[in-house]
Amino acid sequence: MLRRTYALVDLEKIADNIRELKRCAGTGVMAVVKADAYGHGMVPVAKKALQCGVTSFAVATPDEAVGLRKAVPEGMILVLSPVEREAYPVLIEKNISLCAFEAWHLGEIAESAKAVGKKARVHIKLDTGMGRVGLRTDGEMAEVLKVLRENPETLEFEGLFTHFATADAADLSFARIQLSRFCHWREMVLAAGFSPVCHASNSAATMALGAAHFDLCRMGISMYGYMPSGEMEPGLAKLSPALSLWSYVSHVKTIAPGETVSYGRTFMAGRETRIATVPIGYADGYRRALSGRGEAVLAGKKVRVAGRVCMDQIMLDVTGLEVKPGDPVLLLGEQNGLSVTADDWAEKCGTISYEILTGLTARIPRVYVHEE
């Protein structure tokens, strides 16, 4: 590794989070490793999950699924979203499960499976209130079940699933409405003689809505150590963020009162000020919205970003601290009781921890500990 700006991923913390979420679920679990495992690294995370006994995985795109199958030769890999028809043959050949929810969609999948000479594994998606994709009526369900009955040689009805819109809210009333709709369509499926794996719970529902656990619970953001939202009741699960972000001081200087730092001259020294430059910027995922607001841990203290975040560098106000080039800088993580979290960044940037973590770009090397 030629760069000393890097993300350190503690895979044992991911293992601990999996064990905690298994405890909450009381049933099977599925590791959601889309978006490069929320920025943590899809393959290393999946391998650690396998060591923890996880055999079901979820991704968002065909490319993610094919890449994951190389690391996970057996077990369920589900593409959570519908994919292009051109991807069907490759996914079917590799025993990767497809999302489907319309009769014509299933017909296309069946045709591809026939051409490949192999059954396609499908999970039927229900739109119980998320409003993205999925079947929405009894009539649509009846049409889907008809196609499944007529194509037993090419279609394996492996799963039935939905996604909650508000399971991370303090008020779970709409989540319970969604659950009721899911149960209604599940009964239609069971009455038709099918017995798919049923999964509805995301991270939030895994911790807060026991009635939605069914056969599998999907572990998303919480597998990486974060609660889905600040509205959730504290103490539902003991989670530890697995990723820390490090860089170093590349330059230190003293500026006089009235001198400015970075683009736009938004930071003007009101006194003699020590400024440390750190080689990380918004091209790495260190958000420009953290200009003048972001914090880091350096020399045993929390320090603040001075001026605007640049594409490749930030500056920190280190006045009063003994700081020299080469000193390590903690940008995300915990050290000696001082912490900066993805939730902290999210609050300052007006977003959520998911976007912060997935926004750490590939320019930042990932370094793994407890990798076996």
N, C-alpha and C positions, 0 to 999 in steps of 0.2 A: 504494500500500500504506500503510494507516494504522497498522499495527502494526510495531514494531521487533523483535518476536519472530518469527523466521522460520526455515525450513529452506532452506539453500542447496544446490542440486543441480548438481553439475558434470557435465554431459552428456559432456564429453570423457573423463572417467574411466570412464563407462559404455562409451564407444566403445573405450577401451583394454582394458577387461575383456572385451568381446565379442571383440576380436582375439585376446586371450590364450586364451579358451575355444575359439575356432575352431582355434587351434593345437593345443590339447589334443584336440579332437574329431577333427580330420582328416577331417571329413565335414560335412554340412549341420547347421545349428543352428536351434533354435526359441527365440524370446524369450518367457519366461513373464512376463506383465505383469498378472497377476491382482492383486487387492487394491490397485488403483491403483499398479501396478508396485512392490509391496512398500513403499508409502508414498512413492515417489519421483515419482509422476505418470505415469499410463498413456500419455497421448497424447504428451507430450514425449519420453518414453523410447522409445516405439514409433517415432516419427519419426527419432530418432537411430539406432535399430537399422536402420531402412530405409536410412539413409545409409551404414551399414556393410555393406549387402548382405544383410541378413536379410529373408526373405520369408515366414517362418512364425512364427505367434504363438499363444500359449495364454492363456486366461482361465478363470474358474471359473463365471461366471454369464451368463445370457442378456443382462442389461442391460450388463454389461461388454463382451460381444461386439458388441452393436449400437453402443455408443459408440465402440468401437475401429474398427469398419468405416467410420465417417465419416472417420477419420484415415488409415486404411489401405484404400483402395478396392479394391486388388487383393491377391492373395496369400492364403495359408491362415490362417484364424483358427479355432482349435479350442476348444470348450468342454469342459474336461477332465472334468467331472462330468455325470451324467445331468440332464436338465432337465424341467420340467413340459410336458405335452402341449400346453398352450396356447401355448407358445413355439415349437413346431415351425414353423408357417407363416412367421413373421417370419424365423427363422434360415435356413430353406431359401431363402426369397426373396432373402436377402442373401448367399448362398453361404458361410454359416458352417457349419463342420463340427461334427457331433454325436457325442457319446460314446454307444455302445450296446454291449450284451453279452448280451441275452436275446432269444429268438426273437419273443416277443410285443411286445417293445419295438421291434424292427425292423419288425414288422408295422404298428404305429401310425405309425412314421415314414414308411413306404411309403405309407400312406393319406393322410397330410398332403401328401407330395410329389405324389401324384396330383392332389389338390385344388388345389394351387398351380400345377401344370403344369410342375414343374421337378424335376430329380433332387436328392435329398438326399445330401450327402456325409457318410459315417459313418466313424468310427474305432472299431474293436472293442477294448474294454478287457479285458485278461486279469488276473485276480487270481492272481498267481504266489506270493503270500505276504504282501502288504500287509494283506489282510483287510478292505478297505473295500468296493469294488465291483469287478465283473468276472466273467467266466465262469471256472469252476473245474474243469471236467471235459471229457473228450473228447466225451462225449455232448452236452453243451451246445454245444461247438464245432460238432459235426455239425449240430445243429438251426439254428444261426446261419448256417452255410454254405448250408444248404438254402434258407432264406429269401432270402439274397443271390442265389443262383442263380435263384430263381423271380421275382425282381423287378429285372431288369436295367434296366428303363425308369425306375424310380423310386429305386433305391438305387445309389450309387456307393461301392464299398468302397475308400475312400481311404487308410485307415491302420489299423495294428495296433500296440497299445502296452500297456505295463505300467508299474508304479512300484516302485522298490526301497525296502525298509523299512530296510536297514542298510548301504547303500553308503557312508555316512559314518562307519562304524565301523572300528576298527583291524583287526578280524577280518572278512574278506569272505566267509567260508564260506557264510553263508546267502544273500548276494547272488548267489553262484555257483549255488546251488540254484535261486534264482528265475530266473536267466539260463537254466539248463538247461530249466526248464519253459517259458519263453518260446520257446526255440528249438524245442522239441517241437511246440508249437501253431503256430508259424510254418511248420514243415514241412508240417503238415496243410493250412494255408492255401495254400501254394505248390503242393502236390500237387493241390489242388482247382482249380488254374488261375488263381488270383488273384495279384496282385503289388502289394499295398499298400505304402505308405511305412511302414517299421518304425522305431519309436522306443521305447527303454527307459531310456536314461540320463538321470538328473537331473544336477544340478551335480556331486554327489560322484562318480557313475559316469563322468561326462565326464572327470574328472581321474584317477580311480583304477582304472577297469575298462574297458580298451580293447576287450575282446571284446564289450561291450554297446553299441557305438556305432552299428552298423547304418546306417540312412539319415539319421537326424537325432539330435542330442543336444539335450535341453531345458536351457536356461540359466535357472536360478532365482536363488537367493540370491547366487550367485557373480557374476552379471552386475552386481550392485549393490556388489560389492567385498568380500564376506565368505565365508570358508570355511564349509562346511555344519556342521562340528563341530570341536571341538578334538582329536578322536581321529585326524583325518586327518594323513597324513605332511606335514610342513612342506615348502614349496618345490615342491609339485606345480604351482602356478600363481602368477604374480605379479599380485595383485589389489589394487585401491585403493578404499576406501570412497568412494562418490560423494556422500553426503549429510553435511552438517554442520549443526548446530543452534545458532542464535545468539539471544541476548537482550541485555539491558542492565541496568545498575544503576538502579533507580528511586528508591532512598532509602538513605542511610547514617546510622547512629547509633552511639553508644557506650553500652554498658550496663555497669552496675556488678556486682561480684561478688555472686552470689546472685540476680540477675535472670534471668528465663527467656524463652524464645522459642517461639512457636507453640503449637498445640493440645496439651493434655495436659502442658505444661511439661516435656517430656522433655529439653530442653536447658537446663541451668543454668550460667551463667557462673562459672567458678572464679577469674576475674581480670577486670580491666577488658578488655572485649571489643568489637571493632568488628564490626557486623553490617550486611551489604548485602542489601537486598531486590531480588529479580529477578522480573519479571512473567511467570512461567510456572508451571504446576501440573499436577495430574493430569488436569484436563479437557483439557489439551493433549497428554497422553500422557507427561508427566514423572511416572514411576511413584511412587506413595506408598511403595512398598517401598524407595525411595532415601532415605527420611527418615533423617537422621543418617549416611548412608553415601555418597550421591552426591557426585561431584566435578565441578568446573568449572575452566576456565582463565580467570584474571582477573589483569590487571596482571603478566603474565609468570610467574605461579605457579599451582600447583594448590591450590584451596581446597575445603572440604567443606561440605555442607549442614548447617545448624544447626537442629535440631528437625524437626518433622514437615512434610512437603510438604503444602501447601494446594491447594485446587481451582485457584487462579489465581496463586499466588505461592510462591516459596521464599525462604529466607534463607540466606546464606552467611557463614561465619566468615572475616573478612578482616583479622583482627588483625595489625598490623605492616605492612600494605600501604597504599600511596597510592591510595586508591580514591575516586571521586566519582560522583555521579549522571550518567548518560549513558554511562559506560564500557561497552564491549562485553564480553559474557560468552559464552565458548564452552562449550557444554554437550555437544556431540558433535562430534568432528573433531580436527584436528591443527593446532597452531600453535607454531612455533619449537621443535620437538622434543618438545613436550608434547601428549599425546593422551588423549582419552576416546572409547571406541568403544562401539558397540552390544553388543559382546561383554562389555565391562566392566559396562554396565548389567545385561545378562542374568545375569552371574555373581552380582551383588548381589541381583537380584530372583528368582533361582531359575528362570530361564526361558531362552529362546534368542533370538538376534539377530533372527530372523524376527518374533517377537512384538513386540519393541521397535520395529522399523522400521514394521511395519504398524499399530502402536498409536499412532503420531503422528497426532493427529486433524486433521480438516479445518479446525479453528480456527487452525492454524498455516499461514500463507501459504507456498507453495513459490516460491522464486526461482531462476531457471535461468541458468547461464552456459554459454557455447558452444552456445547454441541457434541453429539456422540456419533 
